[in-house]
Amino acid sequence: MSKKGKAKNTVNKAKHSRLMKQKENKLRLEKQRTKERLKAIIKKANEAKAEENNDSTTDS
């Protein structure tokens, strides 16, 4: 005989998959933000280095 009532575990499975998707999205966003932050830091450092090189070459 088949089961009566609603299917077992469907609510838990749906909740689990939703939570896992949230977790994956959160990790993806954090990784992307970290990448962008590092790019900004590197760009700023390169600009400062280039500016320093320009100042030292013009002074001599």
TORDONU-375690 format. One record per residue: chain; x, y, z of N, C-alpha, C, CB in turn. Coordinates in Angstrom, 2 decimals. Atoms other than C-alpha are relative to their C-alpha. Glycine has a CB too. Layout:
BEGIN
+-----+---------+---------+---------+---------+----------+---------+---------+---------+---------+---------+----------+---------+
! mol !  n.east ! n.north !    n.up ! ca.east ! ca.north !   ca.up !  c.east ! c.north !    c.up ! cb.east ! cb.north !   cb.up !
+-----+---------+---------+---------+---------+----------+---------+---------+---------+---------+---------+----------+---------+
!   A !       X !       Y !       Z !       X !        Y !       Z !       X !       Y !       Z !       X !        Y !       Z !
...
+-----+---------+---------+---------+---------+----------+---------+---------+---------+---------+---------+----------+---------+
//
This chain:
BEGIN
+-----+---------+---------+---------+---------+----------+---------+---------+---------+---------+---------+----------+---------+
! mol !  n.east ! n.north !    n.up ! ca.east ! ca.north !   ca.up !  c.east ! c.north !    c.up ! cb.east ! cb.north !   cb.up !
+-----+---------+---------+---------+---------+----------+---------+---------+---------+---------+---------+----------+---------+
!   A !    0.82 !   -1.20 !    0.00 !    0.00 !     0.00 !    0.00 !    0.87 !    1.26 !    0.00 !   -0.94 !     0.00 !    1.21 !
!   A !   -0.75 !   -1.25 !    0.05 !    1.12 !     3.51 !   -0.71 !   -0.27 !    0.82 !    1.26 !   -0.38 !     0.81 !   -1.26 !
!   A !    0.13 !   -0.85 !   -1.18 !    1.58 !     6.15 !    1.96 !   -1.19 !    0.94 !   -0.16 !    1.28 !     0.80 !    0.24 !
!   A !    1.07 !   -0.99 !    0.02 !   -1.26 !     8.40 !    2.89 !    0.55 !    1.31 !    0.59 !   -1.25 !    -0.50 !    0.81 !
!   A !   -0.46 !   -1.29 !   -0.50 !   -0.80 !    12.10 !    3.55 !    1.09 !    0.57 !   -0.88 !    0.49 !    -0.12 !    1.43 !
!   A !   -1.01 !   -0.64 !    0.82 !    1.97 !    14.34 !    2.38 !    1.30 !   -0.80 !   -0.01 !    0.27 !     1.41 !    0.50 !
!   A !   -1.25 !    0.74 !    0.18 !    5.30 !    13.00 !    1.16 !    0.98 !    0.34 !    1.11 !    0.61 !     0.30 !   -1.37 !
!   A !   -0.96 !   -0.16 !   -1.09 !    7.96 !    12.50 !    3.79 !    1.23 !    0.78 !   -0.49 !    0.42 !    -1.38 !    0.57 !
!   A !   -1.26 !   -0.72 !    0.21 !   10.95 !    14.89 !    3.94 !   -0.03 !    1.09 !   -1.06 !    1.05 !    -0.97 !   -0.36 !
!   A !   -0.02 !   -1.02 !    1.05 !    9.85 !    17.27 !    1.18 !    0.24 !    1.39 !    0.58 !   -1.30 !    -0.01 !   -0.79 !
!   A !   -0.18 !   -1.31 !   -0.62 !    9.72 !    20.25 !    3.54 !    1.46 !    0.19 !    0.40 !   -0.92 !     0.17 !    1.23 !
!   A !   -1.39 !   -0.10 !   -0.44 !   13.15 !    19.53 !    5.01 !    0.94 !    0.12 !   -1.20 !    0.38 !    -1.23 !    0.84 !
!   A !   -0.86 !   -0.05 !    1.19 !   14.68 !    18.95 !    1.57 !   -0.05 !    1.38 !   -0.63 !   -0.41 !    -1.07 !   -1.03 !
!   A !    0.16 !   -1.33 !    0.60 !   13.27 !    22.23 !    0.25 !    0.73 !    1.04 !    0.86 !   -1.50 !     0.36 !   -0.15 !
!   A !   -0.64 !   -0.95 !   -0.91 !   14.49 !    24.12 !    3.32 !    1.53 !   -0.13 !   -0.09 !   -0.48 !    -0.22 !    1.45 !
!   A !   -1.44 !    0.24 !    0.07 !   17.92 !    22.52 !    3.13 !    0.58 !    0.54 !   -1.30 !    0.30 !    -1.50 !    0.12 !
!   A !   -0.53 !   -0.48 !    1.29 !   18.37 !    23.29 !   -0.57 !   -0.01 !    1.52 !   -0.04 !   -0.82 !    -0.57 !   -1.17 !
!   A !    0.06 !   -1.46 !   -0.04 !   17.27 !    26.90 !    0.02 !    1.15 !    0.55 !    0.83 !   -1.36 !     0.47 !    0.57 !
!   A !   -1.08 !   -0.46 !   -0.87 !   19.75 !    27.30 !    2.87 !    1.36 !   -0.20 !   -0.65 !   -0.05 !    -0.73 !    1.34 !
!   A !   -1.27 !    0.25 !    0.68 !   22.55 !    25.74 !    0.85 !    0.23 !    1.01 !   -1.12 !    0.03 !    -1.43 !   -0.56 !
!   A !   -0.12 !   -1.02 !    1.05 !   21.85 !    28.12 !   -2.04 !    0.39 !    1.34 !    0.60 !   -1.31 !     0.13 !   -0.79 !
!   A !   -0.34 !   -1.25 !   -0.68 !   21.97 !    31.05 !    0.38 !    1.46 !    0.01 !    0.39 !   -0.88 !     0.21 !    1.23 !
!   A !   -1.40 !    0.11 !   -0.44 !   25.29 !    29.82 !    1.74 !    0.95 !    0.15 !   -1.18 !    0.24 !    -1.34 !    0.70 !
!   A !   -0.84 !   -0.10 !    1.20 !   26.76 !    29.40 !   -1.76 !    0.05 !    1.42 !   -0.52 !   -0.51 !    -0.94 !   -1.10 !
!   A !    0.05 !   -1.38 !    0.47 !   25.59 !    32.87 !   -2.79 !    0.80 !    0.92 !    0.91 !   -1.44 !     0.48 !   -0.08 !
!   A !   -0.74 !   -0.82 !   -0.95 !   27.05 !    34.38 !    0.37 !    1.50 !   -0.16 !   -0.21 !   -0.38 !    -0.37 !    1.45 !
!   A !   -1.42 !    0.25 !    0.23 !   30.41 !    32.74 !   -0.23 !    0.47 !    0.62 !   -1.31 !    0.28 !    -1.50 !    0.00 !
!   A !   -0.35 !   -0.56 !    1.30 !   30.39 !    33.81 !   -3.89 !    0.13 !    1.52 !    0.11 !   -1.05 !    -0.38 !   -1.05 !
!   A !   -0.06 !   -1.46 !   -0.17 !   29.64 !    37.43 !   -2.92 !    1.22 !    0.43 !    0.80 !   -1.28 !     0.50 !    0.68 !
!   A !   -1.17 !   -0.34 !   -0.80 !   32.33 !    37.46 !   -0.25 !    1.28 !   -0.12 !   -0.81 !    0.08 !    -0.89 !    1.24 !
!   A !   -1.18 !    0.20 !    0.84 !   34.87 !    36.10 !   -2.70 !    0.14 !    1.13 !   -1.01 !   -0.07 !    -1.36 !   -0.73 !
!   A !   -0.01 !   -1.08 !    0.99 !   33.89 !    38.70 !   -5.30 !    0.40 !    1.33 !    0.65 !   -1.38 !     0.13 !   -0.67 !
!   A !   -0.34 !   -1.25 !   -0.70 !   34.08 !    41.56 !   -2.76 !    1.47 !    0.04 !    0.38 !   -0.86 !     0.15 !    1.26 !
!   A !   -1.42 !    0.07 !   -0.36 !   37.49 !    40.39 !   -1.59 !    0.87 !    0.29 !   -1.21 !    0.34 !    -1.38 !    0.60 !
!   A !   -0.74 !   -0.22 !    1.24 !   38.73 !    40.30 !   -5.18 !   -0.01 !    1.48 !   -0.37 !   -0.60 !    -0.84 !   -1.13 !
!   A !    0.12 !   -1.41 !    0.36 !   37.43 !    43.81 !   -5.84 !    0.82 !    0.87 !    0.96 !   -1.46 !     0.44 !    0.02 !
!   A !   -0.76 !   -0.77 !   -0.99 !   38.96 !    45.12 !   -2.60 !    1.49 !   -0.10 !   -0.27 !   -0.33 !    -0.49 !    1.43 !
!   A !   -1.42 !    0.18 !    0.29 !   42.34 !    43.63 !   -3.46 !    0.41 !    0.74 !   -1.27 !    0.31 !    -1.48 !   -0.14 !
!   A !   -0.30 !   -0.73 !    1.24 !   42.18 !    45.06 !   -6.99 !    0.14 !    1.49 !    0.28 !   -1.10 !    -0.24 !   -1.05 !
!   A !   -0.05 !   -1.43 !   -0.33 !   41.48 !    48.51 !   -5.54 !    1.29 !    0.33 !    0.74 !   -1.22 !     0.40 !    0.85 !
!   A !   -1.23 !   -0.23 !   -0.76 !   44.39 !    48.21 !   -3.11 !    1.22 !   -0.03 !   -0.92 !    0.16 !    -1.04 !    1.12 !
!   A !   -1.12 !    0.14 !    0.92 !   46.77 !    47.06 !   -5.84 !    0.06 !    1.21 !   -0.94 !   -0.12 !    -1.31 !   -0.82 !
!   A !    0.05 !   -1.16 !    0.90 !   45.62 !    49.85 !   -8.16 !    0.52 !    1.25 !    0.70 !   -1.44 !     0.23 !   -0.51 !
!   A !   -0.44 !   -1.16 !   -0.77 !   46.15 !    52.45 !   -5.45 !    1.50 !   -0.05 !    0.24 !   -0.75 !     0.07 !    1.34 !
!   A !   -1.43 !    0.15 !   -0.24 !   49.60 !    51.06 !   -4.65 !    0.79 !    0.27 !   -1.28 !    0.31 !    -1.41 !    0.52 !
!   A !   -0.67 !   -0.23 !    1.28 !   50.57 !    51.06 !   -8.34 !    0.01 !    1.48 !   -0.36 !   -0.66 !    -0.80 !   -1.10 !
!   A !    0.06 !   -1.44 !    0.29 !   49.40 !    54.65 !   -8.74 !    0.99 !    0.77 !    0.87 !   -1.43 !     0.54 !    0.23 !
!   A !   -0.94 !   -0.68 !   -0.91 !   51.41 !    55.73 !   -5.69 !    1.43 !   -0.26 !   -0.45 !   -0.21 !    -0.47 !    1.45 !
!   A !   -1.34 !    0.36 !    0.47 !   54.45 !    53.89 !   -7.02 !    0.36 !    0.78 !   -1.26 !    0.10 !    -1.52 !   -0.26 !
!   A !   -0.23 !   -0.73 !    1.24 !   54.08 !    55.50 !  -10.45 !    0.22 !    1.48 !    0.30 !   -1.18 !    -0.18 !   -0.97 !
!   A !   -0.14 !   -1.41 !   -0.39 !   53.67 !    58.91 !   -8.84 !    1.37 !    0.25 !    0.63 !   -1.13 !     0.41 !    0.98 !
!   A !   -1.30 !   -0.11 !   -0.64 !   56.78 !    58.32 !   -6.75 !    1.12 !   -0.04 !   -1.04 !    0.19 !    -1.12 !    1.03 !
!   A !   -1.00 !    0.09 !    1.07 !   58.75 !    57.33 !   -9.85 !    0.04 !    1.28 !   -0.82 !   -0.30 !    -1.19 !   -0.91 !
!   A !    0.05 !   -1.26 !    0.76 !   57.57 !    60.43 !  -11.69 !    0.65 !    1.13 !    0.79 !   -1.47 !     0.37 !   -0.34 !
!   A !   -0.61 !   -1.05 !   -0.82 !   58.59 !    62.66 !   -8.79 !    1.52 !   -0.15 !    0.06 !   -0.58 !    -0.02 !    1.43 !
!   A !   -1.44 !    0.20 !   -0.13 !   62.04 !    61.10 !   -8.46 !    0.73 !    0.26 !   -1.33 !    0.30 !    -1.44 !    0.48 !
!   A !   -0.65 !   -0.24 !    1.29 !   62.79 !    61.34 !  -12.20 !    0.01 !    1.48 !   -0.34 !   -0.71 !    -0.78 !   -1.12 !
!   A !    0.04 !   -1.43 !    0.30 !   61.75 !    65.00 !  -12.42 !    0.91 !    0.80 !    0.91 !   -1.41 !     0.52 !    0.12 !
!   A !   -0.86 !   -0.72 !   -0.94 !   63.81 !    66.01 !   -9.37 !    1.47 !   -0.06 !   -0.43 !   -0.16 !    -0.58 !    1.40 !
!   A !   -1.42 !    0.17 !    0.33 !   67.11 !    64.71 !  -10.75 !    0.45 !    0.85 !   -1.13 !    0.28 !    -1.42 !   -0.33 !
+-----+---------+---------+---------+---------+----------+---------+---------+---------+---------+---------+----------+---------+
//
